[in-house]
């Protein structure tokens, strides 16, 4: 039985998209209510720490939306749900409501959601955040990234932006991008999301993500070594190799699909093994859906040394990854990155 058929048993793609839309509406309303109060507004205050990350004031509304949705869907059919504040939860219907279940072994889908990926830039009204939903077919245990069969990404735009995007992917069936308008509520455009085939070594963003301050000198040294190698071996014009620091995994991988990013290297977990200070790494739950989207669009995602990228969908596993705009770019430039890492 396909995942789509499982999702019709109490949980459909429309239900997942309705959840995504509810999160967007709640988040936009919270930001609009505090639009004239920037800095340490209640939405930007740290209110706790969940299973996966710091919880800000703006997260509270989205967590409430997800909780209500989970309880509603549990009345219709069994499912497992992962959120960064609660980890994995399992539930299913009873004759008069719903009940918590002990494990994944219930025959329903397994869904991991990050309601707001990119909280920090959104709170500064700098760049969009994204809602990320990764749906996996039924299984007896915790799913892995390779189990994700449907990825949904919904944009949470800044206060001055009325248009927003939905990106969908099914494993083996490609990815699509749709633009909608808050003003009209109408679909503006929709089409396939397909990576380009250009293997150029310049004229684009080559981002070595540098989130952890104490790692920046080491990452900068690897970055400089990589650029020196592609300048010499590939005749790259380094004046047209740009940098960007988008504090949002989903946003990074969407830029990769769209071709503006030619490379995104998140080496934090890879370098953590030799660092004394604690490192905040990418989280499995905020990468899972976007990895499927990027793969289906034709990008290449690996671990830093080029091995296949797979991990459990949890809150603890440190994840490092390298993304290339397409297969020709990976073939041409990945050997230079591996040499710089060595």
N, C-alpha and C positions, 0 to 999 in steps of 0.2 A: 504493500500500500504506500502511495506517495505521501510526501509531507503535506501537499495541498489537500489530499483526502483526509488526513488526520486533522488538519486545521478546520475542516468543515464540521467536525464532531465537537461543536461547542465553541470553536475558536477559528475565525476566518481572517484572511488578510485585511478585510475591511475593519475587523475589530482592532487589529494592530495599528492600522492607520488612524482609526478614531482615537486610540490612546495617544498616538503621536501628536495629533491635532489638539487634543485636550491639554497636553503639556505645553504646546506652543501658546495656546490662548492664555493659560494660567501664568506662564512666564512673562508674556507680553503685558498682561494686565499688571503684574507686580512691578515691572520696570516702569510702566507708564505712570503708576501711582507715585513713583519716587523720582520722576524724570528731572525735577528741579532740585533734587537733593543728591548730589554726587559725593564721592569720597566715602566716608564711613556711614553710609545710609544703612538702615536695617537689613536691606537685601544683601549687603556686602559684608555683614558681620559674621564672624565664625561662631557657629552655634553648637558645634560638636564634631565628632569624627565617627564615620560609619565603618563598615567592613572594608571599604576600599579607599576612601579619600576623606578630606576635610569636608564638612557640611557647612554651607553658607546659608544665610537667611533666605536667599532666593530658591534654594533647594527644597525648602519645606513645602511649598505649594505643589511642586512636581511630585514629591514623594507621597503626598496625600492623594493626588490624582492616581498615581500608580497603585497605591494600596486599595483604593475604592474599585479600580478596574480589576485588580486581582481577585478581590472577593466576589465581584459580579461574575467574572468568567468562571470561578470555581463552582458557582451554582449551576453552570451549564455543562461542565465537563472537567475532568482532571487535567492538571498542568503543573509544571514546575516553573518558578520564576526566580531569576537572580536580579538583585539590585545592590548597589554599592553600600546602602545603609543597612540592609538586612541579610545579605548573602542569599543562599538558595532557600526557597520556601516551596512546599508541596501542598496541594489542596485538591479537593474534589467534592462533588455534590453529595448531599444527603436528601432524604425525603422532604425535609423542611428547611433546607439551606445549604450550608457547606461546612466542611471540616478540614483541619490540617491533616496531612498524611506524613508518614515517616520517611519516605524515600522516593526515588525517581521511578520506582517500579509500579507505575499506575496506568501505563498505556496512553498517556497524553503527551502533548508536545513539551519541550523544554525551551524556555525563552529567557534570554539575558538582555537586560535593558540598562542603558545609561541615560537617564532623563536629560541631563545637561552636561555634555562634554564641551569644554571650552568656557567654563564659568568665569574665569579671571578676565579674559578679554571682553566678554559680554558685559560684565559688571562695570568695566571702564568705558563701555559703549564704543569699543575699538573695532571689534570684529564679531561676526556671527559665532554663536555656539551651535551645537547640533544634538538632536536626540538620536540615539543609536539603538536599534532593536535587532537582535540576532535570534532567529528561530531555528531550532533543531528538531528532528523527528524524535519520536519516543525512544527511550533506551533505559537500561537498568541502572545507569550510573551518571556521574557528572560528565557533561559533554566536553568535547575539545573543539578548537577552532575548525578543525577539519570536518566536524559534524554539522556545521552551520549550513543550512540549505536555503535560507531566505535572509536577506539583509535589507533593512529599511533605515534610511537616514533622512531626518527632517530638520530643516534649517530653523534656527531661532535667531532671527536677524536683529540688527541694532535698531535703536529707536527711530532713526530717520528713514528706514527702509520698509517699504510696503510689500515688495515682492519677496518671495521666499521659494525654496526649492525642496522637492522630495526626490530622493534617489532610491531605486529599488533594484535588487539583484536576486536571481534564482541560480543556484549552482547548475552550471552547464547550459544556461539559457540566456546569458548576457545580462547587461545592466541598462537601465533607462534613467533619464533625468527629466523631471517635470518642473516647470516654473508656474507659480500661482501668485495671485494678487490679493492682499488683505483688503484693498479698497473695493474691489469688485467681487471677490470670492471666486473668480473664474480662473480656469486654467489658461495660462498665457502661451505656453509652448510645451511640447513633449517630444522626445526622440531618444534614440539609442545613445548611451554613453560609451564611447569607443576611444581608446587611447590612440595617439598618432603613431606613425612608424618611423619618425625621424630619429637618427642616431647622433644628432649634433652634440659636440662636447662643450658647447657654450650657448650664449643667447637664451638663457633661462635661469631659473632658481635652482641652485645646488645647496640644499640646506643641511648643515650638520647641527642638529638640535642641541642646544646648550642650556638646559634648564637648571642644572645643579651648579651653583657658583664654583665650588671647589674642583669640579671636573673641567671647567672651561679651558684652562691652559692645556690640558692633555688633549681635549677634543680639537682645540685650535691647532695643535701640532700635527695631529692626524690629517686635519683639513688642509693645512699648508702643504704637507707631503703629497696628498692626493692631487692637489692643483698643480704642484710642480711636475708631477708625473704626466698628467694629461696635457700640460703645456708643451712638454718636451716630446712626448710620444704621439699625441693626437693633434698637435698644433692648435690647441684651444686658446681662444682669445680671453684671457682671464679678466679683462676689463668688462666683459659681458657675461661673467659668471656671477650671478647675484645671490644675495643671502636673504633669508626670511626666517622669523622665529614666531610661528603660529602655535600658541600654547593650546593645542587641540588636535588630538590624533585624527579624528574624523576629518577636520578641515585640512590637515596636511595631506591625507590620502585622496581627498577630493581634488585638491590642486594637482596632485600627481596624475589622476585620471584626466584632468582637463589639459595637461601638458605644460602648465606654467611652472610646476616643479619638475625638473628633470631627474632629481635625486633627493630623497629624504633619508638621512642616516640618523637613527636614534640609537646611540651606542651606550647609553647610560648603564643598562644592566650588564652589558658585555665588559665594561670597564670596572664595574662594581666589585668584581672578584679580587681586584688588587687595590681597592680604595679602603681606607680606614673609616672615613666618615660615611654616615648613612646616605643613601641615594634614593630619591623618588624616581621610580621607573614607570614606563607605560604599563597600563592595566589591561589584562586580558579582556575584560568585559567591555571596555570602550574601544578596543581594536577589532573585535570579532566581526561585526557586521561590515565595517569599512574595509577590512581585508578581503571579504568575499566580493564586495563591490569592485575594488581595485583589480582583483584577479579576473573577474568577469569582464571588466573593461579592457583587459589586455596588458595591465601593468605587471611588473615582476617584483614579488615580495619574498625576501629570504631572511635568514639570520645574518649577522654581520660578516660571517665567513662564507656565505653562499649556500648554506644547507637549507633544507626545507623548513618552513616556519609552521610550527604547530605547538599548541599549549592548551592546558585545561582552562575552562572558563570559570575562573575563581577570582578572588580579590588579592591573592598573595604572590602568585608566580611572577617574577620579574621578567619582562619581555623587552628584548632589543630587536630592532628590525632595520632592514635597508630596503627602500623601495626605489625602483627604476621606472621611468616613464613608459618603457616598453621593452620587448625582448632584444631588438637591435642595440638599444642603449646599454642594456645590461651586458650583452656580449662584448661590447666595445670598451666599456669603462669599469665594469666590476673587477677585472683583474688588477687594475691600478689601485682600487680601494683596498682589496685584500693585501696587496703589497705594502700599502701605507700602514695597515693594521699590524702587519708582521714586524 
